[in-house]
Amino acid sequence: MPNYEPVLLRNVGVENARSIDVYRSRGGYRSAEKALKQMSPDDVIDEVKKANLRGRGGAGFPAGVKWTFLPKDRKRTLLCVNADESEPPTFCNRVLMEEDPHQLIEGTIIAGYTTRAQIAYIYLRVEFHEQFHILQKAVDEAYAAGLLGKNILGSDYSLEIYLHRGAGAYVCGEETGLIESIEGKRGWPRIKPPFPAIEGLFRQPTVVNNVETLANLPHIIERGADWFLSIGPPGSSGPKLFCISGPVNRPGCYEGPMTITCEELIMSDEYGQGMRGSVPVKAVFPGGTSMGVLKGDELGMKMDFDDPRNYGLLGLGTAAAVVVNAETDIRLVLRNLARFYALESCGQCTQCREGTSWMYRIAQRIENGAGRVEDLDLLEEVAGRMGMMPGLSICGLPDGATFPVRGVVQKFRAELEERIRNQDPGKVEAVLAVLN
């Protein structure tokens, strides 16, 4: 947006922005000091609830409300920072950690103080090698400056931060799968209740927040809830990071208000700058792949928390738009989607383990030229019989697996049927023999 002032990405491009000296010279840690010395934990919660800061990790649940679920009489609180970011292809958290790590640390301090957490674990996906070392250096700088450890900034509040690297599993982006992984167990989501706020990490009351969510906290404390509410539409306020990838002229991570449309994200000069070679858009997965798909004529969807549901999507998700151009065979898209979720299912729930595997095998058969029109009905049927939404699954992975598959089948059925009708009959038996 021409008049939009970057907030979360304000330090990107600033020389030596990763260092604590540069971060503090640009106002860093003033919000943490204000929270610790001038505000009570309840004051911070009230301000965050007033701002209606909704979680940026996918579900969009209000962060301030989430913090109030902690038991009032708790003796100990733990804070988990979800930096797993394994939703394909989402990389806004990665950008925040590698370009402005102290912003995350300051947000973690504020969240820790507010929830009375004594220990915070930042959980990073295993592929974030460089980001781990950047963040560890920033944590060390914060300890040396008295911003972590005992009696932060001379207050009564103390916080220890530890970085924890996972083993690389999509399902560990789910908060209880993340908790199991930190405990050294296999990353299987837990049956709920009890919810983490009551019994989470090491069976203690636990808060899990996403990197981008916490990065907003210093700005809310510094500028106030009214400022935050002035950005974006009601219910979707505050600055937001958007990723865009695929055959666009300028893929990357961008910041803006949640008033922009999917078309603006792809086509405007401020963001994607249009399609490479001016090839039309066939499809877009606007919230990462798990939220579902838009057709090329549905790009007027607003990139906020509410409008995606009007287009048959699960939600905004991570706001990472995956663009597919008109030259792409939709069968390849369907197969890639099904393959990813079949590989990433933890296998704990039968219908997810078997359902994602069957969807992949069917999609693979269609992509290899041995599909049947009834396979499309079968994909929809399988997709409708698994997930949390029908009440059959422990976590939301099968919902994330079925929404894009079902969306592709429903919205691109005519193309899929045409591809199936034009298959070479002589190849069908050979393909089936290989796949089976």
Helices and strands as residue ranges (DSSP letters): H 20-25, H 30-38, H 41-51, H 63-67, E 78-83, H 92-99, H 101-115, E 119-124, H 129-144, G 152-154, E 160-165, G 170-173, H 175-182, G 201-203, E 206-210, H 211-215, H 217-223, H 225-229, E 240-245, E 252-256, H 262-267, G 276-278, E 281-285, G 289-291, E 294-295, G 307-311, E 320-325, H 330-344, H 350-367, H 373-383, H 397-411, H 413-421, H 425-435
